[in-house]
Amino acid sequence: MAESKKPATSKKGAREPYRRRVIALLKSGVAPPGRSARDAFEGWRRLEQLYAGAKIEPLITSVSPKELERLVADATDRDRDYRPPAFAAYVAIEPPLGVPPEELAAELSKWDEVELAYAEGGPVVPPVVTPADDPRQVNQGYEDAAPSGIDAEYAWGFPGGDGQGIGFVDMEQGWTLNHEDLAGAGVTLISGDNHNYWGHGTGVLGEVVAVDNTRGCVGIAPSASARVISEWRTAASFNRSDAIIAAAAAMSFGDVLLLESQTNYGGYSLMPCEAEPAVFDAIRLATALGVVVVEAAANGGNDLDAYADGGAQVLNRASSSFKDSGAIMVGAGSSASPHTRLSFSNYGSRVDCYGWGQNVDTTGNGTLYDTSLTTYTTAFNGTSSASPIVTGAALAVQGIASHSAGIGFRFSPRQLRELLSDPATGTASASPSSDLIGVMPDLRQIVDNGLGITEDIYIRDFVGDTGDPHSGPVSASPDIILRPSEVADPQLEYGQGSGTENVSTLGFEAESGQDNFIYVRVLNRGGAAASDVEATIYWSPVATLVTPNLWTLVGTVTIPNVPAGDVLTVSDGLTWPSGEIPATGHYCFVGLIGTGADPAPGPADFLNWNNFTAFIRNNNNVTWRNFNVVDNAPPSTPVRGVPKGFIPLPFLAPGAPDEARRMGLDVLARLPHGSRAMLEAPLYLVEALGRDVPEYEVKGKVARIPIRAHGPQRLGEALFPARSAAELRLLVQIPPKLRAHAYQVVVRQTFEREEVGRVTWVLAPKRRGDRKRAR
């Protein structure tokens, strides 16, 4: 475990003062791929001539260029809204002695090669206000029930409500990690120099993870897995952006990163650290990677809506210039209820939540250079004390969600921010319209009403699905219904009492050249009606594993009211415009449903493989429909490469969205005696599947594997590359005299012997008057 330490000092007992740098972003083309910004910076000699002794280096150094490329690629895959900056084009320049960084930044801003240049804020006292020396209070009121606090005690009554299993990282400048009430938490230093303001960092950690023992305080999330990272990357090098990216690289999806930092930037004092463009870019990378970032709004008393960076109101949500880092920004309110905004707290539409900004009881002295192992305070304050309260709430909610059988996954940064900042489940400030610091999360309300405990909408994975975690089929939903024409009364046709509630063959084949219509059925097994349920539908090529890279958005339809009591409720038709339908044929569909209180997952949430596999069986707000009804007679027009009398059933067998993984393929056929079936697959895949594959026929680069007409058949396992999509085809022949009945064949994909996806075909006789049916 990294121990708290005092800084290295000079012979006079003090560090050399830090010299603020200039952060510059070079224009596109100045830093070609594969070359660092420093090497490609053609103006370097000119800069050296103008400012002899200036030092230039890449801004991001704690992760390698290759690792940074990987992080950016992962973030882009996870978050479709993420537009990565050219991190390699960021440089940090230390001016020579006597040259103000503002002067050098102004000079660089004139150069054609430079997109952006500014003087960094540099090290600033953490966002705490110098406290009065009050006697220590035993009661941690911020953990009490609302409206006083966030009701952490209520969350502790649920598995995971103490943050168990969730990673937490505090970024600032220093801590006393072996304090008597923190040593048992096993807090370790990821990287950087444990530099100064140790009493401040100790106070932050105490609010979140102080150990539940016989002394001192109890943190809001005492079982969270806590680490720290320093903005001081070495004893002489300060770099927020580098620290944030290094932290994100060491964290997992859904972990919580707290930024206990503020900056002086652009002529403004004590601003949120994301005001600096490079820091914003680092935070945005972290949230795109799925790391939940909690950021102190800072103590400048500034109206963030009025703040302008070069004329752009980047912190004003109502402005067209607004830039959303994805962080949860936290302001400071009074400890007494009704909570009023404290005068030092920044405020505005960008601020999501608030916490106590005064009178906080915690470890350490809460301010500067205290390194005592037994110090406590009752007066920790500022947005510094407010942000850990919201961080603790985030860890509690994330822990409950991951431990809940009805949820079983971690929320994304966007989802968690919506939950914590929802006025319906939070405590409003005394005057919300003028305070402008958001709400203080109320964990009781979030658990009871925000996590779907009182309303629980779901969409079925298969007929018989009750919304519980299951081991049944994962891609046979009866509740996404495609029609080539509109239905006059969808509720009458497909809803409760229609007689079609448990029919899975209601859909049709998509018809190109015209609009098609999709109807979604949902149920609510909770105790209260759900309002404004949104159902978002994506289409995909037919595939055993429908990963997000295969999804294409059809659209979203709102169901105004879904009654409690498992009443099957049907949406109006969602139009699939003719111009967006690639061709007539079969498609898979993915349905995501949610309300404000029971939010739907987003596509980015499925890019984490652990989340993906948990969503498949444990999350009832998502379903797949890979259920195709096809004619059991061969096509009248011969299909190239298909033997006479066989029905071709093409599909994809994809890899996982994050990395290469070993997965298996099985076929489950229920065909009549005398039928024949073969699986066509790329030869490389068949060879990789191994010894379970029966003897097969080779046709060029394709192998044909004989398939048993009845019963399960395991074909083995192979390494499927990440985001791959092997093209396969099932060939089925049914004797003509047996085509009066319907039969079924399934191809499923497994991971660690558990099904993660399947395609089901029902081969049925074409009835007179039938249109083309599918799925």
C-alpha positions in Angstrom: 0.0 0.0 0.0 1.3 3.4 -0.8 2.0 5.3 2.4 1.4 9.0 2.9 4.7 10.9 2.7 5.9 14.5 3.0 7.3 16.1 -0.1 10.9 16.2 -0.9 12.3 19.5 0.1 15.3 21.7 -0.8 18.0 22.5 1.8 15.9 25.4 2.8 13.0 23.1 3.5 10.7 24.2 0.6 10.0 23.1 -3.0 10.9 25.2 -5.9 7.7 27.0 -7.0 5.8 25.4 -9.8 6.1 27.2 -13.2 2.8 27.2 -15.1 2.9 25.9 -18.6 1.3 26.7 -21.9 -1.0 24.0 -23.3 -1.1 24.0 -27.1 -3.2 21.9 -29.5 -1.6 21.6 -33.0 -3.8 21.7 -36.1 -4.6 18.6 -38.1 -1.8 17.6 -40.3 0.9 19.1 -38.1 1.0 15.8 -36.1 0.6 12.9 -38.6 -0.5 9.5 -37.3 2.4 7.6 -35.7 4.4 10.7 -34.9 4.2 12.6 -31.6 3.2 16.3 -31.6 6.6 17.2 -30.4 8.5 15.6 -33.3 6.0 17.0 -35.8 5.9 20.5 -34.5 7.7 22.3 -37.3 7.6 25.6 -35.4 9.8 24.3 -32.7 13.0 26.0 -33.9 11.1 29.3 -34.3 9.8 29.0 -30.7 13.3 28.2 -29.5 14.6 31.3 -31.2 11.9 33.5 -29.7 12.0 31.9 -26.2 15.4 30.4 -25.5 15.2 27.8 -22.8 11.5 26.9 -23.4 10.8 23.2 -22.8 8.2 21.3 -24.8 6.8 17.8 -24.3 3.7 15.8 -25.0 0.8 16.6 -22.7 0.0 12.9 -22.0 2.9 10.8 -20.8 1.6 8.4 -18.2 0.1 6.1 -20.8 1.9 5.1 -23.9 0.8 6.3 -27.3 -0.3 2.7 -28.1 -2.3 2.5 -24.9 -3.9 5.9 -25.5 -4.9 4.8 -29.0 -6.6 1.7 -27.5 -8.4 3.8 -24.9 -9.7 6.1 -27.6 -10.8 3.2 -29.8 -12.6 1.6 -26.9 -14.3 4.9 -26.0 -15.4 5.4 -29.6 -16.9 1.9 -29.6 -18.7 2.4 -26.3 -20.1 5.9 -26.9 -21.4 6.6 -30.4 -21.6 10.3 -29.5 -17.9 10.5 -28.6 -15.6 12.5 -31.0 -12.1 12.0 -29.9 -9.6 14.9 -30.0 -6.1 14.4 -31.3 -4.4 13.7 -28.0 -1.1 13.3 -29.7 -1.4 16.9 -31.0 -1.5 18.3 -27.5 1.8 19.7 -26.2 2.9 21.3 -22.9 5.4 24.1 -23.1 7.3 25.5 -20.0 8.3 29.1 -20.7 11.7 30.3 -19.8 12.3 32.0 -16.5 10.7 35.5 -16.4 8.3 34.9 -19.3 4.6 34.8 -18.3 2.8 31.8 -19.8 0.1 34.2 -21.0 2.6 35.9 -23.2 3.8 32.7 -24.8 0.2 31.5 -25.2 -0.7 34.7 -27.0 2.2 34.3 -29.4 1.4 30.7 -30.2 -2.2 31.6 -30.8 -1.1 33.6 -33.8 0.6 30.7 -35.5 -1.0 28.9 -38.3 0.1 25.5 -37.0 -1.7 26.0 -33.6 -5.4 25.4 -33.1 -5.5 26.4 -29.5 -3.0 27.8 -26.9 -3.7 28.8 -23.3 -1.9 29.2 -20.0 -2.9 26.3 -17.8 -4.4 27.0 -14.4 -1.7 25.0 -12.7 -1.8 23.9 -9.1 -4.6 25.5 -7.1 -5.7 25.0 -3.5 -8.3 22.3 -3.6 -11.9 23.5 -3.5 -12.2 24.0 0.3 -13.0 27.1 2.3 -10.8 27.8 5.3 -13.0 26.4 8.2 -13.6 27.6 11.7 -11.9 25.6 14.4 -15.1 24.1 15.8 -15.4 21.1 18.3 -15.8 17.8 16.5 -19.4 16.7 16.0 -20.2 13.0 16.3 -23.2 12.9 14.0 -22.5 12.8 10.3 -25.8 14.4 9.3 -25.1 14.2 5.6 -25.7 10.4 5.9 -29.1 10.9 7.5 -32.5 10.7 5.8 -33.7 13.5 3.5 -34.2 16.3 3.5 -31.2 16.6 5.8 -28.9 14.2 4.0 -28.7 11.5 1.3 -30.0 8.6 3.6 -26.9 6.5 3.2 -28.2 4.4 6.2 -31.1 3.3 4.1 -28.9 2.2 1.2 -26.8 0.1 3.6 -29.8 -2.1 4.1 -29.4 -3.4 0.5 -26.7 -5.7 -0.9 -24.1 -3.5 -2.4 -25.5 -0.3 -0.8 -22.1 0.2 0.9 -20.3 0.3 -2.4 -19.1 -3.2 -2.3 -17.5 -4.4 -5.6 -17.3 -0.9 -7.1 -14.0 0.9 -7.8 -13.4 4.4 -6.5 -10.5 6.7 -7.4 -9.9 10.2 -5.8 -7.8 12.6 -7.9 -6.2 15.5 -6.1 -2.8 16.4 -4.6 -2.2 14.5 -1.3 -3.6 12.2 1.4 -2.7 10.5 4.7 -3.5 7.0 3.6 -2.5 5.4 6.9 -4.9 7.5 9.0 -6.4 5.3 11.7 -9.8 5.4 10.1 -8.6 4.8 6.6 -5.8 2.2 7.0 -8.3 -0.7 7.0 -9.7 0.5 3.6 -6.4 -0.5 2.0 -6.3 2.7 -0.2 -3.4 2.6 -2.7 -1.8 5.2 -4.9 -2.2 4.4 -8.7 0.5 6.9 -9.7 1.9 10.4 -9.1 3.5 12.1 -6.1 1.7 12.3 -2.8 2.5 15.9 -2.8 0.6 18.3 -0.4 -2.8 19.3 1.0 -2.8 15.9 2.8 -5.5 17.0 5.3 -7.8 17.8 2.4 -7.4 14.4 0.7 -7.8 12.6 4.0 -11.1 14.5 4.6 -12.4 13.5 1.2 -11.5 9.8 1.7 -13.1 9.8 5.1 -16.5 10.9 3.7 -16.5 8.1 1.2 -14.6 5.1 2.6 -13.8 5.7 6.3 -13.8 2.2 7.8 -16.8 0.9 9.7 -14.9 0.2 13.0 -15.0 1.2 16.6 -13.4 4.7 16.1 -14.0 7.8 14.0 -16.4 8.1 11.1 -18.1 5.7 8.7 -17.9 6.5 5.0 -20.9 6.6 2.8 -19.5 3.7 0.8 -17.1 2.0 3.2 -16.8 -1.2 1.2 -15.9 0.4 -2.1 -12.5 -0.5 -3.5 -10.6 2.8 -3.1 -7.5 4.1 -4.8 -6.0 7.6 -5.4 -4.1 9.3 -8.1 -2.2 12.6 -7.9 -2.3 15.6 -10.2 1.4 15.9 -9.4 2.8 13.3 -11.8 6.3 13.7 -10.3 7.6 15.9 -7.5 8.0 18.7 -10.0 5.4 18.0 -12.7 1.7 18.9 -12.4 -0.7 17.6 -15.1 -4.4 17.1 -14.5 -5.2 15.8 -18.0 -2.5 13.1 -17.7 -3.7 12.1 -14.2 -7.3 11.7 -15.4 -6.4 9.6 -18.4 -4.0 7.5 -16.3 -6.8 6.9 -13.8 -9.3 6.0 -16.5 -6.8 3.5 -18.0 -6.7 1.8 -14.6 -10.5 1.7 -14.0 -13.4 -0.5 -15.1 -16.8 0.3 -16.6 -19.0 1.8 -14.0 -16.2 2.7 -11.5 -16.4 6.2 -10.0 -13.6 8.8 -10.4 -13.8 11.9 -8.2 -12.0 15.1 -9.3 -11.2 17.2 -6.3 -9.7 20.0 -8.3 -10.4 23.5 -9.5 -8.6 25.9 -11.8 -8.0 29.6 -12.6 -8.5 29.8 -16.3 -9.5 32.4 -19.0 -9.5 35.3 -16.6 -11.9 33.5 -14.1 -10.9 32.4 -10.6 -11.7 29.0 -9.2 -13.6 27.3 -12.0 -14.4 23.6 -12.5 -11.3 22.0 -13.9 -13.1 21.0 -17.1 -13.0 24.7 -18.1 -9.5 24.0 -19.4 -9.9 22.4 -22.9 -7.3 19.7 -22.5 -8.8 18.7 -19.1 -12.3 18.6 -20.7 -11.0 16.3 -23.4 -9.5 14.0 -20.7 -12.8 13.8 -18.8 -14.8 13.2 -21.9 -12.5 10.3 -22.8 -13.0 8.8 -19.3 -16.8 9.1 -19.5 -16.9 7.6 -23.0 -14.9 4.7 -21.6 -17.8 4.2 -19.1 -16.0 5.7 -16.0 -18.4 7.7 -13.9 -16.7 11.1 -13.2 -17.8 13.3 -10.3 -16.4 16.8 -10.6 -16.4 19.6 -8.0 -18.1 22.7 -9.4 -15.4 24.7 -7.6 -15.5 27.7 -5.2 -15.4 30.8 -7.3 -19.0 31.9 -6.8 -19.2 32.1 -10.6 -22.4 31.9 -12.8 -21.3 29.1 -15.1 -24.0 30.0 -17.6 -22.4 33.4 -18.1 -18.9 32.0 -18.4 -17.6 32.3 -22.0 -14.4 30.8 -23.4 -13.6 32.8 -26.5 -17.2 33.9 -26.7 -18.5 30.3 -26.4 -20.8 29.5 -23.4 -19.4 26.0 -23.1 -20.9 25.5 -19.6 -24.4 26.7 -20.4 -26.7 23.9 -21.3 -29.1 26.3 -23.1 -26.3 27.5 -25.4 -25.5 26.1 -28.8 -21.9 26.2 -27.7 -22.4 23.9 -24.8 -19.9 21.1 -24.4 -20.9 18.1 -22.2 -18.0 16.2 -20.7 -20.4 13.6 -19.2 -19.2 14.4 -15.6 -21.6 14.8 -12.7 -20.8 18.4 -11.5 -21.4 19.1 -7.9 -22.2 22.4 -6.1 -22.3 23.2 -2.4 -25.3 23.8 -0.3 -25.8 24.6 3.4 -25.8 21.8 6.0 -29.1 23.0 7.4 -32.4 22.2 5.6 -33.8 23.8 3.5 -30.4 23.8 1.8 -29.3 27.1 0.3 -26.5 27.6 -2.2 -23.4 28.7 -0.3 -22.0 32.0 -1.6 -18.7 30.6 -2.7 -20.2 27.7 -4.8 -20.2 28.0 -8.6 -23.7 27.6 -10.0 -25.7 27.3 -13.3 -27.5 24.8 -15.5 -24.3 22.7 -15.8 -24.4 21.8 -12.1 -26.2 18.5 -11.6 -26.2 17.9 -7.9 -25.2 19.4 -4.6 -24.0 18.2 -1.2 -23.2 19.7 2.2 -20.6 22.5 1.7 -20.1 23.1 5.4 -20.0 21.3 8.8 -18.9 18.0 7.4 -17.6 15.5 9.9 -14.8 13.5 8.5 -11.1 12.3 8.9 -8.2 14.6 8.8 -8.3 18.4 9.3 -9.9 18.9 5.9 -7.5 21.6 4.7 -3.8 21.7 4.1 -0.7 20.1 5.6 -2.1 17.8 8.3 -0.5 14.4 8.3 -1.7 13.2 11.7 -3.0 9.7 11.9 -5.7 10.6 14.5 -7.1 14.0 13.4 -10.8 14.5 12.7 -12.8 17.6 11.8 -16.4 18.7 12.0 -15.8 21.6 9.6 -14.7 20.2 6.2 -16.4 22.4 3.6 -16.6 23.8 0.1 -17.5 21.9 -3.0 -14.6 19.7 -1.8 -16.9 18.3 1.0 -20.0 18.4 -1.3 -18.5 16.3 -4.1 -17.6 13.2 -1.9 -21.2 13.1 -0.7 -22.5 12.7 -4.3 -19.6 10.3 -5.0 -20.7 8.1 -2.1 -24.3 8.2 -3.4 -23.0 7.1 -6.9 -21.1 4.2 -5.4 -24.1 3.1 -3.3 -26.5 3.2 -6.3 -23.9 1.4 -8.5 -23.4 -1.2 -5.8 -27.1 -1.9 -5.3 -27.7 -2.1 -9.1 -24.8 -4.6 -9.6 -26.0 -6.8 -6.7 -29.7 -6.7 -7.6 -31.2 -9.7 -9.3 -33.7 -7.4 -11.1 -30.9 -5.2 -12.5 -27.6 -7.1 -12.3 -25.4 -4.6 -14.1 -23.6 -1.3 -13.6 -25.1 2.0 -14.9 -23.3 4.0 -17.5 -22.1 7.5 -16.7 -25.1 9.0 -18.5 -27.6 6.8 -16.7 -26.1 7.3 -13.3 -26.1 11.1 -13.8 -29.7 11.0 -14.7 -30.6 9.0 -11.6 -28.6 11.2 -9.2 -29.8 14.5 -10.6 -33.5 13.6 -11.1 -35.6 16.1 -9.2 -38.2 13.4 -8.6 -35.7 11.4 -6.5 -33.6 14.2 -5.0 -33.9 16.9 -2.4 -34.3 20.3 -4.0 -32.4 23.3 -2.7 -34.2 26.1 -0.9 -34.7 28.1 -4.2 -33.9 25.9 -7.2 -34.5 28.6 -9.8 -31.9 30.9 -8.2 -29.6 28.5 -6.4 -28.9 26.5 -9.6 -27.0 23.7 -7.9 -29.3 20.8 -8.9 -30.5 18.4 -6.3 -29.0 16.4 -3.5 -29.6 12.7 -4.2 -32.0 10.9 -1.9 -30.9 7.2 -1.8 -34.2 6.1 -0.3 -36.2 7.6 -3.2 -33.6 6.4 -5.8 -33.8 2.8 -4.4 -37.6 2.8 -4.1 -38.5 4.7 -7.2 -35.5 5.2 -9.4 -34.4 1.6 -9.6 -37.6 0.1 -10.8 -38.7 -1.2 -7.4 -42.2 0.2 -7.5 -42.6 -0.1 -11.3 -40.9 -2.7 -13.3 -41.4 -2.7 -17.0 -40.1 -5.5 -19.1 -40.1 -6.9 -22.6 -40.0 -10.7 -23.0 -37.1 -12.7 -24.4 -39.4 -15.7 -25.1 -43.0 -16.8 -24.5 -43.2 -17.6 -20.8 -40.6 -15.0 -19.8 -41.7 -13.3 -16.5 -39.0 -10.6 -16.4 -36.8 -12.5 -14.0 -33.2 -13.6 -14.8 -33.5 -16.8 -16.7 -31.7 -19.6 -18.6 -34.2 -19.8 -21.5 -33.9 -18.6 -25.1 -32.4 -15.2 -25.4 -33.4 -14.2 -28.9 -37.0 -15.3 -29.4 -39.0 -12.3 -28.2 -42.7 -12.4 -29.2 -43.0 -8.6 -28.4 -41.4 -7.0 -31.5 -43.8 -7.4 -34.4 -43.0 -6.3 -37.9 -45.8 -5.6 -40.3 -45.8 -4.3 -44.0 -48.9 -2.3 -43.3 -50.4 -0.4 -40.4 -52.7 -2.1 -37.9 -55.9 -0.2 -37.1 -56.0 -1.0 -33.4 -52.7 -2.5 -32.1 -54.0 -3.1 -28.6 -57.0 -5.0 -29.8 -54.9 -7.0 -32.3 -51.9 -7.9 -30.1 -52.7 -6.8 -26.5 -54.2 -8.2 -23.4 -57.3 -10.3 -24.3 -56.4 -10.5 -28.1 -55.7 -14.2 -28.0 -52.3 -13.5 -29.5 -50.5 -12.7 -26.2 -48.3 -15.8 -26.4 -47.9 -16.1 -30.1 -44.4 -15.7 -31.4 -45.0 -15.9 -35.1 -47.0 -12.7 -35.6 -44.4 -10.8 -37.6 -43.8 -10.6 -41.4 -40.8 -10.5 -43.6 -39.6 -6.9 -44.3 -40.8 -5.6 -47.7 -38.6 -3.1 -49.4 -40.0 -0.3 -51.5 -42.6 0.7 -48.9 -42.8 1.8 -45.3 -43.0 -1.0 -42.8 -44.3 -0.8 -39.2 -43.0 -2.2 -36.0 -45.2 -2.8 -32.9 -43.7 -3.3 -29.4 -45.4 -5.0 -26.5 -44.4 -4.4 -22.9 -45.5 -5.5 -19.5 -45.2 -4.0 -16.0 -44.8 -6.4 -13.1 -44.4 -3.7 -10.5 -46.9 -2.1 -8.1 -47.4 1.2 -9.9 -48.3 2.2 -13.4 -45.5 3.3 -15.7 -45.9 6.4 -17.8 -44.1 7.5 -21.0 -42.4 4.2 -21.6 -40.0 4.7 -24.5 -39.2 1.7 -26.8 -36.2 2.1 -29.0 -35.8 -0.4 -31.9 -32.7 -1.3 -33.9 -32.4 -3.7 -36.8 -29.5 -6.0 -37.5 -28.5 -8.6 -40.1 -29.5 -12.1 -39.0 -26.8 -13.1 -36.5 -26.3 -15.5 -33.6 -24.7 -12.7 -31.5 -26.3 -9.3 -32.1 -23.5 -7.0 -31.0 -23.9 -3.2 -31.0 -21.7 -2.7 -34.1 -24.4 -4.5 -36.1 -27.2 -2.3 -34.8 -28.9 0.3 -37.0 -31.5 2.6 -35.4 -35.1 2.4 -36.6 -36.5 4.8 -34.1 -38.3 5.3 -30.8 -42.0 5.1 -29.9 -43.6 6.2 -26.6 -46.3 4.2 -24.8 -48.1 6.7 -22.6 -49.2 4.3 -19.9 -48.4 0.7 -19.0 -50.7 -0.5 -16.1 -49.3 -2.5 -13.2 -50.1 -6.2 -13.0 -48.6 -7.7 -16.2 -51.1 -6.2 -18.6 -49.7 -6.7 -22.1 -49.6 -3.2 -23.6 -48.9 -2.4 -27.3 -47.3 0.7 -28.8 -48.5 2.5 -31.8 -46.7 1.6 -35.0 -43.1 2.7 -35.3 -42.5 3.5 -39.0 -39.5 1.9 -40.6 -39.2 4.2 -43.7 -38.9 2.5 -47.1 -35.6 4.3 -47.8 -34.0 2.8 -44.8 -34.9 -0.8 -45.5 -31.9 -2.4 -47.3 -33.9 -5.1 -49.1 -36.8 -7.5 -48.7 -35.9 -10.2 -46.3 -35.3 -11.3 -42.7 -33.8 -9.1 -40.1 -33.0 -9.3 -36.4 -34.4 -6.6 -34.0 -33.1 -5.3 -30.7 -35.6 -3.6 -28.4 -34.6 -1.3 -25.5 -37.4 0.0 -23.2 -37.3 2.4 -20.3 -38.8 5.2 -18.3 -37.3 8.0 -16.3 -37.5 5.9 -13.2 -36.5 2.7 -14.9 -34.0 3.8 -17.6 -33.2 1.8 -20.6 -29.6 0.8 -21.3 -27.9 2.4 -24.3 -25.9 0.7 -27.1 -22.6 1.8 -25.5 -23.5 -0.2 -22.3 -23.3 -3.5 -24.3 -19.7 -3.0 -25.4 -18.4 -4.2 -22.1 -18.6 -8.0 -22.4 -19.5 -8.6 -18.7 -22.3 -6.1 -19.1 -23.4 -7.7 -22.4 -23.7 -11.2 -20.9 -25.4 -9.8 -17.8 -27.9 -7.8 -19.9 -28.8 -10.9 -21.9 -30.4 -12.8 -19.0 -30.6 -10.4 -16.1 -31.9 -7.1 -17.6 -35.6 -7.2 -18.6 -35.4 -3.8 -20.4 -33.8 -5.3 -23.4 -34.6 -8.1 -25.8 -33.6 -9.6 -29.1 -35.8 -11.0 -31.8 -34.0 -13.5 -34.0 -37.1 -15.6 -34.8 -37.7 -16.1 -38.5 -40.7 -17.9 -40.1 -39.8 -19.1 -43.6 -41.4 -21.3 -46.2 -40.4 -25.0 -45.7 -40.3 -25.5 -49.5 -37.2 -24.6 -51.4 -37.2 -21.3 -53.4 -38.7 -21.6 -56.9 -35.7 -19.7 -58.3 -32.4 -21.5 -57.9 -29.9 -19.8 -55.5 -26.3 -19.9 -56.5 -24.3 -22.4 -54.6 -27.3 -24.0 -53.0 -28.0 -27.7 -53.8 -31.3 -28.5 -55.4 -34.1 -28.9 -53.0 -32.4 -27.1 -50.1 -33.6 -24.0 -48.3 -30.7 -21.5 -47.6 -30.7 -19.8 -44.2 -27.9 -17.3 -44.1 -26.6 -15.7 -40.9 -23.6 -14.1 -39.2 -21.6 -15.5 -36.3 -19.9 -12.4 -34.7 -17.2 -12.0 -32.2 -17.5 -10.1 -28.9 -17.5 -6.3 -29.1 -14.4 -5.8 -26.9 -11.8 -8.5 -27.5 -11.2 -11.9 -29.1 -12.9 -14.6 -27.1 -13.4 -18.4 -27.4 -17.0 -19.2 -28.2 -18.9 -22.2 -29.3 -21.5 -23.0 -32.0 -24.4 -25.5 -31.5 -27.3 -26.6 -33.8 -30.6 -27.7 -32.3 -32.8 -29.2 -35.0 -36.3 -30.6 -34.8 -36.8 -31.8 -38.4 -38.7 -34.8 -39.6 -37.2 -38.1 -40.5 -35.8 -38.1 -44.0 -34.7 -34.4 -43.8 -31.2 -33.3 -44.5 -29.3 -30.3 -43.2 -25.8 -28.9 -43.7 -24.0 -25.9 -42.2 -21.8 -23.9 -44.5 -19.0 -22.0 -42.8 -15.6 -20.5 -43.6 -13.0 -23.2 -43.7 -10.8 -21.4 -41.2 -13.6 -21.3 -38.7 -14.5 -25.0 -39.1 -10.8 -26.0 -38.7 -10.6 -23.8 -35.6 -13.7 -25.5 -34.0 -11.7 -28.6 -33.5 -12.4 -32.3 -32.9 -16.2 -31.9 -32.2 -16.9 -31.1 -35.8 -17.9 -34.2 -37.8 -16.3 -35.0 -41.1 -17.1 -32.3 -43.6 -16.9 -31.5 -47.3 -14.6 -28.7 -48.6 -15.8 -26.4 -51.3 -12.9 -23.9 -51.9 -12.7 -21.8 -48.8 -16.0 -23.1 -47.5 -16.7 -26.2 -45.5 -20.1 -28.1 -45.4 -20.8 -29.8 -42.1 -23.5 -32.5 -42.0 -26.1 -31.7 -39.3 -28.3 -34.2 -37.6 -32.0 -33.8 -38.4 -33.1 -34.1 -34.8 -31.6 -33.2 -31.5 -28.7 -31.0 -30.4 -25.3 -31.0 -32.0 -22.3 -29.3 -30.6 -19.7 -28.1 -33.2 -16.9 -27.1 -30.8 -15.3 -23.8 -29.8 -13.1 -21.4 -31.7 -11.4 -18.0 -31.1 -13.7 -15.4 -32.5 -11.8 -12.1 -33.2 -13.3 -8.9 -31.7 -16.0 -7.3 -33.8 -15.7 -10.0 -36.4 -18.7 -11.3 -38.3 -18.2 -14.7 -40.0 -20.7 -15.5 -42.8 -22.4 -18.8 -42.4 -25.4 -20.6 -44.1 -27.6 -23.4 -42.9 -29.0 -25.5 -45.7 -32.2 -27.5 -45.0 -34.1 -30.0 -47.1 -37.5 -31.3 -46.0 -39.2 -34.2 -47.9 -42.1 -32.9 -50.0 -44.6 -35.2 -48.4 -43.8 -33.8 -45.0 -44.2 -30.1 -45.8 -47.7 -29.8 -44.5 -46.3 -29.2 -41.0 -44.0 -26.7 -39.3 -40.5 -27.5 -38.0 -37.8 -25.7 -36.1 -34.0 -25.4 -36.3 -31.8 -23.2 -34.1 -28.2 -22.2 -34.3 -26.8 -20.8 -31.0 -23.6 -19.2 -29.9 -22.1 -19.9 -26.5 -19.5 -18.5 -24.2 -18.1 -20.7 -21.4 -20.9 -23.2 -22.3 -23.6 -20.6 -21.6 -25.8 -19.4 -24.5 -25.2 -15.7 -25.4 -27.2 -15.6 -28.6 -29.3 -17.7 -31.1 -31.1 -17.6 -34.4 -34.4 -19.5 -34.6 -36.1 -20.5 -37.9 -39.6 -22.0 -38.1 -40.0 -23.7 -41.4 -43.7 -23.7 -42.0 -46.0 -24.4 -45.0 -47.0 -21.3 -47.0 -50.7 -20.8 -46.5 -52.9 -19.5 -49.3 -53.3 -15.7 -49.0 -50.3 -15.4 -46.8 -47.9 -12.5 -47.4 -44.3 -13.1 -46.9 -44.0 -13.9 -43.2 -40.9 -13.7 -41.0 -39.8 -13.7 -37.5 
